[in-house]
Every structure is written in C-alpha cells, then in structure tokens.
C-alpha cells in the first residue's frame, strides 16, 4: 500500500514523523467497552520509500514491566 492509498482509505490519520525515505502515521480510535467504558486505541503505520512497511501499537520491549508478588 502506498501513502496515497493509505490516506484515501483512512480518515483522521496524524503525521508523526516525516523524513526523506520514512513516514509514520498514527491512527486513534475511540471504542466503548461495557466493563470499562470509553477508551482510546491507537496504531502506528510505518512507510519506507512510499510503501507500507509495518504496523504496531508503538510499544517497545522496555515498555513492559514484570511484576512478581
């Protein structure tokens, strides 16, 4: 998928990074869960040389914590 195709098919995209050969967009979606109420989910879309390269939630391994009780 190219950046142009992505922007045509997705509404509300936010440009978060733009360099010569790499572009990153963020999509936020508000969802409702009966148990917890409203929450915001997000996804990042990574483009390299105008082609979609990967997608993730923007979390790194160092963001996770292990709790031992």
N, C-alpha and C positions, 0 to 999 in steps of 0.2 A: 504494500500500500504506500502511495506517495503522500507527502504532506498535503498537497492539494486535495486528494481524495479524502484524507482524514478530516480536513477542515470542512469539506462539503457534507460529510456524513455525521459529524459530531457537533452538537451545539454547546456553547459555554466553555470551550477549551481555553485554558490560560497558558500563555507562553511563559515558561520559567527559565529557559536557558537557550541562547542562540549564539552560536559561533560559526565559523566558516563551513565546517562539514558536519556539525552536530546540533540538533534542535531537540528540546524536551518540552512537551506539553503536559499539563495537569488537568484532569477532569474530576470535578467534585459532584457527588450525587447525594441528595438528602433522602434517606429512607426511614420508614417507620416500622418499629417492632413493638408488638403489643406488650411485651415484657419490659422493655427498656425505654420506650418512647422514640423520639426522633434522634437520628444520629447522622453524621456526615461520613461518607466513604469517599476515598479518592484513589485514583490510579495515575501513574506516570507513563507516558508513551515516548520512547526514545527513537529518534530518527537519525540515521547516519547516511550521508550522501543522498538525501531526499527519499530514503526508503525506511519503512518501519523496521527497527532492529530488535526491540524488546519492549515489554510492558511489565510493570510491577507496582507494588504499593509504596515503593521508596524506602523500604526498611533494610537495614544492614544487619549483619550478624551481631555487631557490637551493640545494637539497639535492644537485643533480647537479654533478659536477666533471668537467672535461675534462682529460685527461692527454695531453700531447704529448711523445713521446720523441725 
